[in-house]
Amino acid sequence: MKNYSFNDKNLGNIKKVFEEKTGVQLNTSPESEVYMKKKAFKTVTIAAAIVLLSVTSVFAAMNFNFDVFGEFFRGDTSHIQSTVQTPREQVSDGRFTLALEEVLTDNRYIFMVYSVEALTGDALEELMGGDELIYDNAFRYNISVSPSPGIITETGVGYPQYARELVDRRTETARYWAYYDEMKDVNAEPMTLRLETEGGDLIITVPTDTTIESKELMLMGQPYGDTYARLSPLGITLIKGVKSGSPTLFADVFFRMSDGEVKTFNQLKMLMSPACYVMCAGDLPERVSEYMSCQFGARFHDVIPLSDFKSIIVGNTEYDINDPTKTSEVTLDEKLYPFDVMAFLPERGQGSFLPVKDVCDGLGAEMSWDGVTLTISYCGSTSEMTFDSRTYEKDGQVIAYQLHESSYIMLVHEDTLFMNNAAIQVILGIDGYQDYNSVEHIKEPIESSSGHDTWISRPVTPQYVRYYVIP
Amino acid sequence: MNNGQIIRGIRCGNETAINHAINRYSKLMWHIAATVLQNAATVEDIEECVADVFVYLWQNSDKYDEQRGSLKTWLSTAAKSRAINRYHQLSKKNVVSFDDEIMIGDIALIDEIVTAETKQELIAAINALTEPDREIIVRRYYYQQKLKDIGFILDMPVKQIENRLYRSKLKLREMITCQNGG
């Protein structure tokens, strides 16, 4: 009998076949930022833990309950530390114990840490077994968070939207996961955490009450009508009109911080992670038919107190965050706006490479390249990349590129330095899209294992394609 | 991302949306395809079959109608029909070399009527059965699939599969004994 159990290798192959047959590049999110954040966060929370310990012994028992922040946010999170709930609720069936350790929510975004402990030998084998993969094994697919009707980002059984094992916390018999999701209406139906087991499901209701303040703003007077914004220290949701076919969906939204500095959306949101999504709700009324209505959600990279925001800028209109009817016209630095470059596709499977100088010029970043070492300074950070190295240094911290080992990082073509688009996007915190219309494709027949004829559409290589860069 | 967002994202040509769909539903699609293709296909066949479901979703997302059912059901149906097509393609190739000892051995053990000489006749007789009886026999004895799984594949209650198997075996016995002049 053949073994037909499903694993991550199968998932990888399914994606590969999909990519081959459609020519679509599926974005798998680089993990490097998470590791980077974890390091930065530890120093902060150790300090916070010491303070808490000295205050009261009640907090001492909770002094490692900071994984929610450590996993999802960087920087100082102390000002909302007290909003983390630690239900410590657990249910057991004699084989497994499912426990909900921590919950952080602003009534829109929910972050939690849960654990599963094995109580018997065979349960332990099931929990820990088959662990050949770097991050996780298949066991996590037994755990799901309720697809309740009130939740926008319902999580299907099998693949939580964003669940990541906290490998450092793993013990002989237990494993921990950090989970992130977005809710529409927490009051609609209780959110539940569920572990599917042979003897029936273990279920815990997730407490979703919060003390985190959020703001809902209606930003009026845009060509397509109004923009809706919901802002909290954890993230933002926007609903606005977007020109149909525009590759730069939210590139006209900016934030003025209390110190006067203007930040782009990308500078605040967690880049290239499941943290952001775009949903297009369809066309707006006929008079503005060149626009469609899109909802865009993103959680922030740092926890940002609402008092740090002064205004939101949409297009050329600046809206006061405390009174959005107070508006003013504004002209921003052109380096904050999207631009396009000619990316290079060197060979099949290598993705697109961006011309480093053109990208830096467009962003207003300083760069130097001596043939071996590339240095880029942008948004207060300096990154140093060495040709042929699989790591780079950002503000003195060594970070590994989260790219496949066969991927090139940098290449020189026709005397121009190019860099892997995923790498440069993570390093600079920018976003980008390939203009598919500019890509020349070729249809190639492939032989499938079942013997039936089929073809796939592949980008011709080498070729140059248009690429939009969004600061 | 919920299913509404996934489907709207896919209609907008958003790669993140299809990636979400693949992450979320591959395991389920895998189980469906594997049930249909059990022992009849390689792991690669199943992978391709699952990938085809998402290729179909990517290229035909406009055919999905939220009002008529969930995305999960729609994808499940697509997975099943793709797997069944794949099975038929594969079994056409495989059935040619029907003289697999497992197949013959199993039926022979049950009915004690098949000798080495009647092997070819048995194959001919099986191929002469009408569908879905032929498919049930092949799935049960050649691919060693469970009655429950065959029921799922053919949308039939297990009891009906059992009955059909029983009647097919009687029919086969009849056909072979007739051919042998018995």
Interface residues (C-beta under 8 A of the other chain):
Chain A: M1 K2 Y4 F6 N10 L11 N13 I14 K15 K16 V17 F18 K21 T22 V24 Q25 L26 N27 T28 Y141 I151 I152 T153 E154 T155 G156 V157 G158 Y159 Q161 P274 Y277 V278 M279 C280 A281 G282 Q295 Y436 S448 S449 S450 G451 H452
Chain B: M1 N2 N3 G4 Q5 R8 G9 R11 C12 G13 N14 E15 T16 A17 I18 N19 H20 I22 N23 R24 Y25 S26 K27 L28 W30 H31 A34 Q38 N39 A41 T42 V43 E44 D45 I46 E47 E48 V50 A51 D52 F54 V55 W58 Q59 K72 R86 Q89 L90 K93 Q144
